[in-house]
Amino acid sequence: MAAQAGARSSGSKLEIQYFFYGTLCHVPLLRAVLGREPGMHPATLSGFRVHMASDGAHDLGFPILVAGEGRARGVLVSVTAAEAERLDYYEAGFAPVIRAVRDETGAECDALVYLSDGRWQLGAAWDQAAWASTWGDIATEAAQDFMAGMGHIVPERALARYPMMLVRAASRLRARQTKPAALRRSVTADDLVISRHIPAYARFFAIEEYDLQHSLFAGGMSRTLDRAAFVSGDASVVLPYDPVRDRVLLIEQFRVGPMARGDTNPWLIEPIAGRVDPTETPEQAALREAGEEAGITLSRLIAAPSFYPSPGAKSEYLYCYLGLADLPDGAGRPGGVEAEGEDIRPHLISFDDLMHLVETGEADNGPLLVLALWLARQRPALRAEAGIKG
């Protein structure tokens, strides 16, 4: 095992010494990867700088080492051989290489350092405190998902899913926010017991299997249930509305769900929608998607009902908005992100025509129906606010 070159004996146990310079310096994340909190000692590595990894367009939320003048600051950590295997799984895309580092006393020692295999580009200079503030909680949640795949998903496949893991992690953090429970059960920690959780399938989306028990309304616990969930991240949905012209902007695009069902026309009329990126709010996502999918700018967002579209099987949660906009003739342009295979056509239609789509069934997806009905409720006040009488 290559890691043995950085090994040392601690009593009767062989320990392997690593130098961490980025996300693994974050104690909660390291605990999620190793399963425990090891001792950490300040250290430096000369001849390297730490930068954020980039895909050429976006920072990716983790660092890489770059050879050159400078000194990388980090920590020395000793782990067991079994923990080293966990580290190697988590650090897919990096290779452990022995380098001489200096500990906090100035003494030099050998340690294993994870160096990038060259697949990522150089981003901004690494700032540990700024990363922890923006990414720390999200990356720690994602690390739990990543490590859950060990033994089930090969490292390269897990690495390819890491961006979606970050989306899912941010969604899970939002899901922990307290919601009203005036009518439904007030949940305690004892109401749900998960005895098995494995990722059964993981590509862009994932399917996870669970063995679980939950509290019964009549008292006691259910038998152990075998359940599966289709896992995706939260999304924002927005219906642009011009209260002066009393018109909306809709988009049309091909959808694989209706195709798989056997629908003879899998092109759907929809509101603008897209995934909420890990470090943005649902509101920011709605504004961004309006520009990406239709080339329009929204002046104001009005919150509409948010919901689980299919809670029996899907983890997806939709944040919905009406977006006030100036929609003259010709507003909107064909859009979508080419790299994601999106091909989107905009439609400007009147409010009455929108209601006609609802009545005929051509508007047949949940987000559009919810937002059309919410607009019908809010429309008189929005028109009055815009100075339109009657």
C-alpha positions, 0 to 999 in steps of 0.5 A: 500500500503506497500509504505505508511510506507515510506510516508510523507506529503508535504503540501497537497500532500502525498509524499513517500521517497525512497533511491536509490543506483544505476541506479536510481541515474542517473538523465536522467534515473530517469527522464525517469522512473518518467516523471520528474526530482525530487530533489535528496539529498545525503544519506547513508545506513549502513550494505549494499554494492552495487554490479553489478548484474550478471547472472553468466557469465555476468554483467547485467548493474544494481546493487543489495544491499548485506547485510554486513559490509559497507555503501551504498551511494545513494540519497533520493528522494520523489515521489507521489503515482502515481510515486511510482507505476511507480517505482514498475513497473520499479523495477520488481524483486525487493521489496520495504523494509523500512530501516533507512538511514542517510541524508546529515546532518547525521539525520536518517529517514525511506525510501523505498529501493529496495532489490533484490528477490534473482534471481541474482548473485553477480557481481563486486563492483558497480562503479557509475561513471564507470557505467554511462560512459559505460551504462548510455545512453543505460540504459536511452534509455532502461528505455523509452522502459520499461516504455512504456510497463506499462499498456500493458505488465506485469512487469515480462514479461518486466523484461524478455525482459530487456536484449533485451531492452538494445540491442535495446537501443544501436541500437537506439543510433547508428541509430542517427548517421548522414548518407548521404542524397545527394539524399534522403530527408533531414529530420527535426523534423517536417517531422514525427509525432507519435501520438500513440506508444504501444508494441503489443507483447514483448518476445525475439523480439517485435512488436510495433504499431504506429499511425503516419503521415509523410511529403509528397513529394508533400507537406503537411502531410499524413493522419494518418497511422496505422503501425507495426514494428518487433523490434530487435537489430542491428547485425554484419555479417562477411564472413571469407576469406583467400586470399592466399588459396582463400577460405571462411568459411560459416556456416549452421544452421536451421532458423525459418523464412524459416520454417514459410514460408513453405520452404522445407529446412529451413537449410541455408548457411550463413555468421557468424552473431550475435547480437551486445551486448549493450556495444560492437561495431559492429566490436567487435561483428563480432570478437566475433561471429567468435569465438563462431560460428566457432572457428576461429580468424579474423586478420582484418575486412574490412567494407562492405555495411551495410543495413536494410534487410527489412525496410518495416517491421523490425527495424533490421540493419546489419553491414557487414564485410569481415574478413581476416583469415587463413583458412587451411584444417580443419579450423573451428569447429561446434559452437553456444551458446547451451543456445540459441539453436544454432547448427552450422556446418562450411563449407570451400569452394573456392571462385569459389564454393561460386559464384556457390552457388550464381548462383544456388540460394543455397545462398539465404539470403541477407547478404551472397549475399551482402558479396559474391558480395562485396568479388568479388569486393575486391578480386583482391586487397586482393589477390595482397596484400597477394602476390598472382599474377594473 
